[in-house]
Amino acid sequence: MNDRIQDPTITALENHLLTQQALIPLTGEVIHIVAESTAEGGPDLSTLQAFRIDPGQGVCIRPGCWHRSHVAEVKWSV
């Protein structure tokens, strides 16, 4: 999956029912989108939120949390 921001439209979220997932950007910021689950188990779009994770910061995504990450393009300088 290529999650670099080319088209900022969010068309899908994912979740993991049995495991946590750690996310720590190393070279560029990540835009992270999260949502709670509905009673039926799908994403509750009324709870949708997005936030920025800077390099060196991290989050641990709990099981059942709907999420999607976009990696901002890294601009290298020489």
CYANA upper distance limits for C-alpha pairs under 8 A (distance plus 0.5 A):
  3 ASP  CA     69 SER  CA      7.12
  3 ASP  CA     70 HIS  CA      5.37
  3 ASP  CA     71 VAL  CA      6.34
  4 ARG  CA     70 HIS  CA      5.96
  4 ARG  CA     71 VAL  CA      5.05
  4 ARG  CA     72 ALA  CA      6.41
  4 ARG  CA     73 GLU  CA      6.94
  5 ILE  CA     70 HIS  CA      6.18
  5 ILE  CA     71 VAL  CA      6.45
  5 ILE  CA     72 ALA  CA      6.11
  5 ILE  CA     73 GLU  CA      7.27
 12 ALA  CA     68 ARG  CA      8.04
 13 LEU  CA     43 PRO  CA      8.21
 13 LEU  CA     66 TRP  CA      6.32
 13 LEU  CA     67 HIS  CA      5.72
 13 LEU  CA     68 ARG  CA      5.83
 14 GLU  CA     66 TRP  CA      5.83
 14 GLU  CA     67 HIS  CA      5.96
 14 GLU  CA     68 ARG  CA      6.99
 15 ASN  CA     63 PRO  CA      7.60
 15 ASN  CA     64 GLY  CA      6.06
 15 ASN  CA     65 CYS  CA      6.14
 15 ASN  CA     66 TRP  CA      5.13
 15 ASN  CA     67 HIS  CA      6.76
 16 HIS  CA     20 GLN  CA      7.70
 16 HIS  CA     63 PRO  CA      5.86
 16 HIS  CA     64 GLY  CA      6.09
 16 HIS  CA     65 CYS  CA      7.77
 16 HIS  CA     66 TRP  CA      8.44
 17 LEU  CA     63 PRO  CA      5.38
 17 LEU  CA     64 GLY  CA      5.30
 18 LEU  CA     63 PRO  CA      6.20
 18 LEU  CA     64 GLY  CA      8.18
 19 THR  CA     62 ARG  CA      7.78
 19 THR  CA     63 PRO  CA      5.81
 20 GLN  CA     60 CYS  CA      7.13
 20 GLN  CA     61 ILE  CA      6.01
 20 GLN  CA     62 ARG  CA      5.36
 20 GLN  CA     63 PRO  CA      5.67
 21 GLN  CA     60 CYS  CA      6.15
 21 GLN  CA     61 ILE  CA      5.56
 21 GLN  CA     62 ARG  CA      7.36
 21 GLN  CA     63 PRO  CA      8.36
 22 ALA  CA     58 GLY  CA      7.66
 22 ALA  CA     59 VAL  CA      6.33
 22 ALA  CA     60 CYS  CA      4.89
 22 ALA  CA     61 ILE  CA      6.67
 23 LEU  CA     58 GLY  CA      5.99
 23 LEU  CA     59 VAL  CA      5.92
 23 LEU  CA     60 CYS  CA      6.87
 23 LEU  CA     61 ILE  CA      8.30
 24 ILE  CA     53 ILE  CA      8.43
 24 ILE  CA     55 PRO  CA      7.49
 24 ILE  CA     56 GLY  CA      6.79
 24 ILE  CA     57 GLN  CA      6.42
 24 ILE  CA     58 GLY  CA      4.77
 24 ILE  CA     59 VAL  CA      7.20
 25 PRO  CA     29 GLU  CA      6.88
 25 PRO  CA     30 VAL  CA      7.04
 25 PRO  CA     53 ILE  CA      7.69
 25 PRO  CA     54 ASP  CA      7.23
 25 PRO  CA     55 PRO  CA      5.25
 25 PRO  CA     56 GLY  CA      6.63
 25 PRO  CA     57 GLN  CA      7.45
 25 PRO  CA     58 GLY  CA      7.51
 26 LEU  CA     55 PRO  CA      5.35
 26 LEU  CA     56 GLY  CA      6.36
 27 THR  CA     55 PRO  CA      6.32
 27 THR  CA     74 VAL  CA      7.45
 28 GLY  CA     54 ASP  CA      7.32
 28 GLY  CA     55 PRO  CA      6.11
 28 GLY  CA     71 VAL  CA      7.48
 28 GLY  CA     72 ALA  CA      6.69
 28 GLY  CA     73 GLU  CA      7.55
 28 GLY  CA     74 VAL  CA      6.09
 29 GLU  CA     52 ARG  CA      7.22
 29 GLU  CA     53 ILE  CA      6.12
 29 GLU  CA     54 ASP  CA      5.07
 29 GLU  CA     55 PRO  CA      6.16
 29 GLU  CA     71 VAL  CA      6.81
 29 GLU  CA     72 ALA  CA      6.18
 30 VAL  CA     52 ARG  CA      6.25
 30 VAL  CA     53 ILE  CA      5.64
 30 VAL  CA     54 ASP  CA      7.10
 30 VAL  CA     55 PRO  CA      8.49
 30 VAL  CA     69 SER  CA      6.94
 30 VAL  CA     70 HIS  CA      6.07
 30 VAL  CA     71 VAL  CA      5.07
 30 VAL  CA     72 ALA  CA      6.40
 31 ILE  CA     50 ALA  CA      7.24
 31 ILE  CA     51 PHE  CA      6.23
 31 ILE  CA     52 ARG  CA      5.12
 31 ILE  CA     53 ILE  CA      6.83
 31 ILE  CA     69 SER  CA      6.18
 31 ILE  CA     70 HIS  CA      5.62
 31 ILE  CA     71 VAL  CA      6.94
 31 ILE  CA     72 ALA  CA      7.84
 32 HIS  CA     50 ALA  CA      5.98
 32 HIS  CA     51 PHE  CA      5.92
 32 HIS  CA     52 ARG  CA      6.66
 32 HIS  CA     53 ILE  CA      7.62
 32 HIS  CA     67 HIS  CA      7.66
 32 HIS  CA     68 ARG  CA      6.43
 32 HIS  CA     69 SER  CA      4.95
 32 HIS  CA     70 HIS  CA      6.95
 33 ILE  CA     48 LEU  CA      7.52
 33 ILE  CA     49 GLN  CA      6.18
 33 ILE  CA     50 ALA  CA      4.75
 33 ILE  CA     51 PHE  CA      7.12
 33 ILE  CA     67 HIS  CA      5.83
 33 ILE  CA     68 ARG  CA      5.65
 33 ILE  CA     69 SER  CA      6.66
 34 VAL  CA     47 THR  CA      8.49
 34 VAL  CA     48 LEU  CA      6.22
 34 VAL  CA     49 GLN  CA      6.00
 34 VAL  CA     50 ALA  CA      6.85
 34 VAL  CA     65 CYS  CA      7.27
 34 VAL  CA     66 TRP  CA      5.98
 34 VAL  CA     67 HIS  CA      4.81
 34 VAL  CA     68 ARG  CA      7.19
 35 ALA  CA     43 PRO  CA      6.55
 35 ALA  CA     44 ASP  CA      6.57
 35 ALA  CA     45 LEU  CA      6.97
 35 ALA  CA     46 SER  CA      8.50
 35 ALA  CA     47 THR  CA      5.78
 35 ALA  CA     48 LEU  CA      4.98
 35 ALA  CA     49 GLN  CA      6.97
 35 ALA  CA     65 CYS  CA      6.80
 35 ALA  CA     66 TRP  CA      5.54
 35 ALA  CA     67 HIS  CA      6.89
 36 GLU  CA     43 PRO  CA      6.48
 36 GLU  CA     44 ASP  CA      6.03
 36 GLU  CA     45 LEU  CA      8.39
 36 GLU  CA     47 THR  CA      6.59
 36 GLU  CA     48 LEU  CA      7.92
 36 GLU  CA     64 GLY  CA      8.22
 36 GLU  CA     65 CYS  CA      6.19
 36 GLU  CA     66 TRP  CA      6.65
 37 SER  CA     41 GLY  CA      5.87
 37 SER  CA     42 GLY  CA      5.91
 37 SER  CA     43 PRO  CA      5.14
 37 SER  CA     44 ASP  CA      5.75
 37 SER  CA     64 GLY  CA      7.49
 37 SER  CA     65 CYS  CA      7.30
 37 SER  CA     66 TRP  CA      7.37
 38 THR  CA     42 GLY  CA      5.88
 38 THR  CA     43 PRO  CA      6.38
 38 THR  CA     44 ASP  CA      5.62
 43 PRO  CA     66 TRP  CA      6.56
 44 ASP  CA     48 LEU  CA      7.56
 53 ILE  CA     57 GLN  CA      6.65
 53 ILE  CA     58 GLY  CA      7.31
 61 ILE  CA     65 CYS  CA      7.12
